[in-house]
Amino acid sequence: MSGKYDGKIALITGSSRGIGRHLALALAAEGAAVVVNYRENADLADGVVAEARRLGGRAISVKADVEDPAGIAGLFDAVAAEYGRLDYFVNNAAASAFKKIVDLKIHHLDRSYAMNVRPFVLGAQEAVKLMDDGGRIVAVTSYGSMRGFASYAVLGSYKAAVESFIRYMAVEFAGYGINVNGVNGGLIQSDSLEYFYAMPGMAPIERVLETIPLGRPGTVADMANAIEFLLSPNSAYMTGQTLVVDGGMTVAAAPYYHDVTDPLRLPERPTRG
């Protein structure tokens, strides 16, 4: 490993599993100190901490419910107490109700906002105070911010709000030496994806996968790699942007090539001669 993150401090919300876990371990392997945030499963978080240390990084776990503003304040208090500063804040934790708009209740709207928009804004406010030498803020969003599809209206709309905040933060925080960007994921193989497609009435995931030009769901590694790029020196001149990691899903549209027949069907790869 290159040690390119030696001396860097990274806080990743929701990092006991999935994308957050993969990213935490990738950063730790390159020398970073990582703060593993979790809400309920201490065993999973402790496992990430142990693995991060085995890989050569420093790590602590902090229990905090980011739905609660007091939890966010406590999370950053823990960072300040342990490290005294921060380089990277990754807003990864998310949760929502999946319902048709006509079925949304006030508590669905309020809780989804409290889990997906407010923690990003409050977290960024706290992160800025600890980024005394500049830093990076990255938020995880999803393709529901750009496309309308079944039962995703509330989460997709709030992820769109997060992407708007990314642009505003990029402008306001540039003077502090802080870059703010996002990563917008498509169908990413995870517990959340399995839950979503197991809902009664949901379309078969096989039908949806047919619409992805690269022909497969993404992995947590695909997402973590994009986030890591935005934390790295290689993205130093990027801010206010949201990278789309979706295998081409949101650039494809009906009529899809897999539905057409000859003479429009795509042939095998052409060869010379």
Protein Blocks (a to p, Z undefined) as FASTA:
>chain_A
ZZlmgoiacddehilgcjllmmmmmmmmnopacddddfklmmlmmmmmmmmmmnopacdd
ddddfkbmklmmmmmmmmmmmnopafbdcdfbgcdddddfklpcfklmmmmmmmmmmmmm
mmmmmmmmmmmngpaddddddfklmbccehilmmmmmmmmmmmmmmmmmmmmmmnopacd
dddddddddfklmmmmmpghiacfklmmmmpmnopacdfklmmmmmmmmmpmklmmgghi
acddehhmmmgccddfklpccfkbccddddeZZ
